[in-house]
Amino acid sequence: MRCPQSWLLLFAIALAAGCATTRTTAPGVVGVNREQTMLVSSGEVDRSAAKAYQETLRDAKGSNLLNRDPREVERVRRIAARLIPATAAFRSDAPGWNWEVNVVTSRELNAWCMPGGKIAVYSGLIEQLQLTDDELAAVMAHEIAHALREHGREKAGQAAGVNAAAAIGGALLGAYFGIDSGIGRSVLGGVGELAFMRPNSREMEQEADRVGVELAARAAYDPQAAITLWEKMERAGGAQAPQWLSTHPSHASRLADLRVYAARVQPLYAAARKSR
């Protein structure tokens, strides 16, 4: 009796995982070429992102926290203006996205780029870490890389797949063991989060690091600044959870990887500086 039910669950997971495989970006010099499974349409994700971005801006503006420092805003937008053309090395359509770049006044050490090129940088990141232009470019390039690779769309599909598998598995466990299917669904969802979602998040972070250093180098920003940036983040962040419980790589593994890939794109940086 157990085998047919187990195989049914495995079949459902495999079916979900095998759908809509694509490559969102060219590999670039850093060689990021992992095929991705997309279960949600790009149009749906872009529309949701644009709506969420406008709501974020509206809330920040209503609290007088949007673009309060003109010099800071000009600085962030100037860096973005150099990074955006470099996105063509990974996606020919990306320079033509409807890019938006804004600064939110907050002590939070944060920045993000939503699908479709909707960027927000938090003032606390710039001011508390005293970022140089190269380091700020490293942050922004990393976040832009997430948008280029459509990690948000990929994660949305993964979450849907894990939830579906957990629902099926919970029902099977409930029927077999005579327990509440919600308990089984909760347990399987937790296992899926640890075994699948978190490792993939770490892989996505690594991809964004690698693509980010290449974007920065192509825009004539020193890719080595990504290393000093994360050293500053490490000092500001304090103790971390074990890597297997984290959605981000450990600082040590991240810095080791960045040193390798920053060195790899150094010729691009040298060429970009000569052409400016």
C-alpha positions as CSV (number, residue, x, y, z in Angstrom):
1,M,0.0,0.0,0.0
2,R,2.8,2.4,0.7
3,C,4.6,2.1,-2.6
4,P,1.8,3.4,-4.9
5,Q,1.2,6.4,-2.7
6,S,4.9,7.2,-2.5
7,W,5.3,7.0,-6.2
8,L,2.2,9.2,-6.7
9,L,3.8,11.9,-4.6
10,L,7.2,11.6,-6.4
11,F,5.5,11.7,-9.7
12,A,3.6,14.9,-8.8
13,I,6.9,16.6,-7.7
14,A,8.8,15.4,-10.8
15,L,6.0,16.7,-13.0
16,A,6.1,20.1,-11.5
17,A,9.9,20.3,-11.5
18,G,10.0,19.3,-15.2
19,C,7.8,22.1,-16.6
20,A,8.9,25.2,-18.6
21,T,12.7,25.0,-18.3
22,T,14.5,28.0,-19.8
23,R,17.6,30.0,-19.7
24,T,16.9,33.6,-18.8
25,T,20.3,35.1,-19.5
26,A,23.5,34.6,-21.6
27,P,26.2,33.1,-19.4
28,G,28.6,36.0,-19.7
29,V,32.3,35.7,-18.7
30,V,31.3,34.4,-15.3
31,G,29.5,31.5,-16.9
32,V,26.1,31.5,-15.2
33,N,24.1,29.2,-17.4
34,R,21.8,27.1,-15.1
35,E,18.5,26.2,-16.7
36,Q,15.6,27.4,-14.6
37,T,12.1,26.0,-14.2
38,M,9.4,28.7,-14.6
39,L,5.9,27.8,-13.5
40,V,4.6,31.4,-13.5
41,S,4.4,33.7,-16.5
42,S,6.8,36.7,-16.7
43,G,3.9,39.0,-17.5
44,E,2.1,38.1,-14.3
45,V,5.2,38.6,-12.2
46,D,6.1,41.9,-13.8
47,R,2.6,43.2,-13.3
48,S,2.6,42.2,-9.7
49,A,6.1,43.7,-9.2
50,A,5.1,47.0,-10.8
51,K,2.0,47.2,-8.5
52,A,4.0,46.4,-5.4
53,Y,6.7,49.0,-6.4
54,Q,4.2,51.8,-6.8
55,E,2.6,50.9,-3.4
56,T,6.0,51.0,-1.8
57,L,6.8,54.4,-3.4
58,R,3.3,55.7,-2.3
59,D,3.8,54.6,1.3
60,A,7.4,56.1,1.4
61,K,6.2,59.4,-0.2
62,G,3.3,59.6,2.3
63,S,5.7,59.3,5.2
64,N,8.1,61.8,3.6
65,L,10.7,59.1,3.1
66,L,11.0,59.1,-0.6
67,N,14.0,60.7,-2.3
68,R,14.6,63.2,0.5
69,D,18.3,63.8,-0.2
70,P,18.7,65.1,-3.8
71,R,22.4,64.4,-3.8
72,E,21.9,60.9,-2.7
73,V,19.3,60.3,-5.3
74,E,21.4,61.7,-8.0
75,R,24.3,59.5,-7.0
76,V,22.2,56.3,-7.0
77,R,20.7,57.2,-10.4
78,R,24.0,58.1,-11.9
79,I,25.4,54.7,-10.9
80,A,22.3,53.0,-12.3
81,A,22.7,54.8,-15.6
82,R,26.1,53.2,-16.0
83,L,24.9,49.7,-14.9
84,I,21.8,49.5,-17.0
85,P,23.5,49.5,-20.5
86,A,25.8,46.7,-19.2
87,T,22.8,44.4,-18.8
88,A,22.8,43.9,-22.5
89,A,25.7,41.4,-22.1
90,F,23.2,39.1,-20.3
91,R,19.8,40.1,-21.9
92,S,19.3,42.1,-25.0
93,D,15.9,43.3,-23.9
94,A,17.0,44.5,-20.4
95,P,18.3,48.0,-21.3
96,G,14.9,48.7,-22.7
97,W,13.0,47.8,-19.5
98,N,11.0,50.5,-17.9
99,W,13.6,51.1,-15.2
100,E,12.9,53.1,-12.1
101,V,15.4,54.1,-9.4
102,N,14.5,55.6,-6.1
103,V,16.0,56.1,-2.6
104,V,14.0,55.4,0.6
105,T,15.1,57.0,3.8
106,S,15.5,54.2,6.3
107,R,18.1,52.9,8.7
108,E,17.6,49.4,7.2
109,L,20.7,48.0,5.3
110,N,18.8,47.1,2.2
111,A,18.4,47.5,-1.5
112,W,16.4,45.5,-4.1
113,C,15.5,45.4,-7.7
114,M,12.1,44.0,-8.6
115,P,11.3,42.2,-11.8
116,G,11.4,44.6,-14.8
117,G,13.9,46.9,-13.3
118,K,12.3,48.6,-10.3
119,I,15.1,49.6,-8.0
120,A,15.0,50.9,-4.4
121,V,18.1,51.7,-2.3
122,Y,17.8,52.4,1.4
123,S,19.7,55.4,2.8
124,G,20.9,53.4,5.8
125,L,22.9,51.1,3.5
126,I,24.7,54.0,2.0
127,E,25.3,56.0,5.1
128,Q,25.9,53.4,7.8
129,L,28.3,51.4,5.7
130,Q,29.8,54.6,4.2
131,L,29.8,53.0,0.7
132,T,32.1,54.2,-2.0
133,D,30.6,54.5,-5.5
134,D,32.2,51.1,-6.4
135,E,30.7,49.4,-3.4
136,L,27.3,51.0,-4.1
137,A,27.6,49.8,-7.7
138,A,28.3,46.3,-6.3
139,V,25.1,46.3,-4.3
140,M,23.0,47.6,-7.2
141,A,24.6,45.2,-9.7
142,H,23.8,42.3,-7.4
143,E,20.2,43.3,-7.1
144,I,19.9,43.9,-10.9
145,A,21.3,40.5,-11.5
146,H,18.4,38.9,-9.5
147,A,16.0,40.7,-11.9
148,L,17.9,39.6,-15.0
149,R,17.9,36.0,-13.9
150,E,14.2,36.4,-12.9
151,H,14.8,34.8,-9.6
152,G,11.6,36.3,-8.2
153,R,9.6,34.5,-10.9
154,E,11.5,31.3,-10.3
155,K,10.9,31.4,-6.6
156,A,7.2,32.0,-7.1
157,G,7.0,28.9,-9.2
158,Q,9.1,26.9,-6.7
159,A,6.8,28.0,-3.8
160,A,3.8,26.9,-5.8
161,G,5.4,23.5,-6.5
162,V,6.4,22.9,-2.9
163,N,2.9,23.9,-1.6
164,A,1.2,21.6,-4.1
165,A,3.5,18.7,-3.2
166,A,3.0,19.4,0.5
167,A,-0.8,19.4,0.0
168,I,-0.7,16.1,-1.9
169,G,1.7,14.5,0.5
170,G,-0.3,15.7,3.5
171,A,-3.4,14.1,2.1
172,L,-1.6,10.8,1.5
173,L,0.0,10.8,5.0
174,G,-3.4,11.7,6.6
175,A,-5.1,8.9,4.7
176,Y,-2.4,6.3,5.5
177,F,-1.7,7.1,9.2
178,G,-5.2,8.4,10.0
179,I,-3.9,11.9,11.1
180,D,-5.0,15.4,10.2
181,S,-3.8,16.1,6.6
182,G,-2.9,19.6,7.7
183,I,-0.2,18.2,10.0
184,G,1.3,16.2,7.2
185,R,1.2,19.2,4.9
186,S,2.9,21.4,7.4
187,V,5.7,18.8,8.0
188,L,6.3,18.2,4.3
189,G,6.2,21.9,3.6
190,G,8.9,22.5,6.2
191,V,11.0,19.7,4.7
192,G,10.6,21.2,1.3
193,E,11.6,24.6,2.5
194,L,14.9,23.3,4.0
195,A,15.7,20.8,1.4
196,F,14.7,22.7,-1.7
197,M,13.8,26.3,-1.3
198,R,16.7,27.4,0.9
199,P,19.4,25.7,-1.1
200,N,18.0,27.2,-4.3
201,S,18.0,30.6,-2.6
202,R,21.7,30.2,-1.9
203,E,22.3,29.2,-5.5
204,M,20.4,32.3,-6.7
205,E,22.5,34.5,-4.4
206,Q,25.7,33.0,-5.8
207,E,24.4,33.7,-9.3
208,A,23.6,37.3,-8.4
209,D,27.0,37.7,-6.9
210,R,28.7,36.4,-10.1
211,V,26.6,38.3,-12.6
212,G,26.8,41.4,-10.4
213,V,30.6,41.6,-10.5
214,E,30.5,41.3,-14.2
215,L,27.9,44.0,-14.6
216,A,30.0,46.3,-12.3
217,A,33.1,45.6,-14.3
218,R,31.5,46.3,-17.6
219,A,30.2,49.6,-16.2
220,A,33.8,50.5,-15.2
221,Y,33.2,49.9,-11.5
222,D,35.9,48.0,-9.6
223,P,34.6,44.4,-9.2
224,Q,36.9,44.0,-6.1
225,A,34.5,46.4,-4.3
226,A,32.1,43.5,-3.9
227,I,34.6,42.0,-1.5
228,T,35.0,45.1,0.6
229,L,31.2,45.6,0.5
230,W,30.5,42.1,2.0
231,E,33.2,42.5,4.5
232,K,31.4,45.6,5.7
233,M,28.1,43.7,5.7
234,E,29.7,41.0,7.7
235,R,30.9,43.4,10.4
236,A,27.5,45.1,10.5
237,G,25.5,41.8,10.5
238,G,27.0,40.0,13.4
239,A,26.5,36.2,13.9
240,Q,24.8,34.2,11.2
241,A,22.7,31.0,11.2
242,P,24.4,27.9,9.9
243,Q,24.5,28.0,6.1
244,W,22.2,25.0,5.6
245,L,19.5,27.0,7.5
246,S,20.1,30.2,5.7
247,T,18.7,31.5,2.4
248,H,22.1,33.2,1.8
249,P,25.6,31.8,1.6
250,S,27.8,32.1,4.6
251,H,30.1,35.2,4.6
252,A,33.2,33.0,4.3
253,S,31.9,31.1,1.3
254,R,30.5,34.2,-0.4
255,L,33.8,36.1,0.0
256,A,35.8,33.1,-1.3
257,D,33.6,32.9,-4.4
258,L,33.6,36.7,-5.0
259,R,37.4,36.7,-4.9
260,V,37.5,34.2,-7.7
261,Y,35.0,35.9,-9.9
262,A,36.1,39.4,-9.3
263,A,39.5,38.4,-10.5
264,R,38.0,36.7,-13.6
265,V,36.2,39.9,-14.7
266,Q,39.2,42.2,-14.0
267,P,40.1,42.5,-17.8
268,L,36.5,43.7,-18.5
269,Y,37.0,46.4,-15.8
270,A,40.3,47.5,-17.3
271,A,38.8,47.7,-20.8
272,A,35.8,49.6,-19.6
273,R,37.9,52.1,-17.7
274,K,40.0,52.8,-20.9
275,S,36.9,53.4,-22.9
276,R,35.4,56.0,-20.6
